Structures are given as C-alpha cells and as structure tokens.
Amino acid sequence: MLLFVAVGRRNHNESAGISGVIEVALPFLVALICGWLVSRAWRAPNALASGAVIWLVTVVLGLTLRNLLFDRGIATPFIIVATLVLGALIAGRRLALKIIR
C-alpha cells in the first residue's frame, strides 16, 4: 500500500517523501487493520473470502476516514483507482494464490 501511495504521489508531482506517503496512506492502513479484524483473517490469511472482506472494509472505511478525519478529497477518479488497485493488491493476490494452487 505504501508503494501504491508513493507512486501515486509521484505521478501527481507531489513529494514522495515518507511523511507525505504516510499521511496519505494512514486512513487506508487503519482501515486495512480494521478489515483484518472484521474478517478474522489471521484464521485463514490467504482465503479469498477474507480478502474480499478486507478489501471492502479498506476501501469504504479508508475513503471515509480520508474525507472526514483527514480532510482530504475523494474525487470520483480517486475512488475508482483506489478501489481497483486495492482490490488487486488485497483480493487479487489471494485469487492468484488460489489459481496457482
């Protein structure tokens, strides 16, 4: 997730410094932890069902926290990109493992 944020900031001509990356990633990292707790992913960390729950919680809660607590925008293109990239990183990895197995 940190790499995704760093690349995004770089592509938008924003500083890729660690403090800026953490500031942008923080609401999604908090949401990611909540997703793990809600899904109890430690029981089956590579399960596709866990990945789907983690992904949905991370996207919805992360965007909500970003907007309400961190006072950052959530433009429609950002919502789309965040949803797709987080889906690939969180659920896509699990899907790829399932296909390989």
Legacy VTK file of the C-alpha trace (Angstrom):
# vtk DataFile Version 3.0
C-alpha trace
ASCII
DATASET POLYDATA
POINTS 101 float
0.000 0.000 0.000
2.846 2.373 0.772
4.345 1.727 -2.642
0.968 2.460 -4.286
0.728 5.774 -2.413
4.335 6.724 -3.211
3.802 6.039 -6.924
0.521 7.969 -6.916
2.089 10.977 -5.232
4.987 10.890 -7.666
2.626 10.711 -10.664
0.777 13.771 -9.365
4.011 15.722 -8.889
3.724 15.597 -5.113
6.592 14.804 -2.807
7.257 11.098 -2.427
8.838 11.772 0.976
7.982 9.355 3.747
5.893 11.834 5.773
3.677 12.656 2.786
3.303 8.987 1.901
2.333 8.066 5.461
-0.128 10.973 5.674
-1.954 9.780 2.559
-1.719 6.070 3.422
-2.709 6.353 7.097
-6.511 6.227 6.676
-6.167 3.160 4.447
-3.700 1.470 6.787
-6.109 1.989 9.705
-8.936 0.625 7.551
-6.769 -2.331 6.490
-6.209 -3.270 10.130
-9.958 -2.984 10.756
-10.601 -5.212 7.750
-8.270 -7.852 9.155
-10.056 -7.677 12.499
-13.555 -7.809 10.989
-12.693 -10.753 8.736
-10.560 -12.517 11.361
-8.080 -13.002 8.563
-5.442 -14.475 10.843
-7.524 -17.674 10.794
-7.193 -18.043 7.010
-4.952 -15.225 5.757
-4.924 -16.399 2.146
-8.639 -17.188 1.865
-10.428 -15.364 -0.916
-13.366 -14.590 1.399
-11.027 -12.890 3.876
-9.502 -10.883 1.048
-12.912 -9.727 -0.168
-13.922 -8.513 3.300
-10.572 -6.833 3.908
-10.759 -5.134 0.505
-14.284 -3.791 1.015
-13.605 -2.570 4.549
-10.322 -0.970 3.472
-11.909 0.879 0.554
-15.078 2.068 2.300
-13.556 2.899 5.681
-10.329 4.247 4.170
-12.182 6.674 1.900
-14.480 7.693 4.759
-11.575 8.341 7.124
-9.667 10.163 4.398
-12.603 12.503 3.841
-13.920 13.015 7.376
-10.904 12.792 9.672
-8.002 13.654 7.395
-9.865 16.351 5.442
-8.625 15.069 2.078
-10.630 14.886 -1.097
-12.190 11.771 -2.564
-12.825 12.663 -6.199
-14.544 10.016 -8.309
-11.379 9.092 -10.264
-9.547 8.589 -6.951
-12.341 6.325 -5.671
-12.171 4.231 -8.844
-8.375 3.918 -8.840
-8.206 3.199 -5.106
-10.919 0.552 -5.382
-9.265 -1.208 -8.321
-5.698 -1.052 -7.040
-6.607 -2.096 -3.513
-8.697 -4.905 -4.961
-5.720 -6.125 -6.965
-3.347 -5.832 -4.022
-5.605 -7.301 -1.358
-8.015 -9.729 -3.039
-6.112 -10.238 -6.290
-3.115 -11.691 -4.501
-5.355 -14.251 -2.834
-7.086 -15.078 -6.096
-3.728 -15.599 -7.796
-2.650 -17.951 -4.986
-5.886 -19.916 -5.337
-5.400 -20.280 -9.094
-1.762 -21.351 -8.672
-2.713 -23.963 -6.091
LINES 1 102
101 0 1 2 3 4 5 6 7 8 9 10 11 12 13 14 15 16 17 18 19 20 21 22 23 24 25 26 27 28 29 30 31 32 33 34 35 36 37 38 39 40 41 42 43 44 45 46 47 48 49 50 51 52 53 54 55 56 57 58 59 60 61 62 63 64 65 66 67 68 69 70 71 72 73 74 75 76 77 78 79 80 81 82 83 84 85 86 87 88 89 90 91 92 93 94 95 96 97 98 99 100
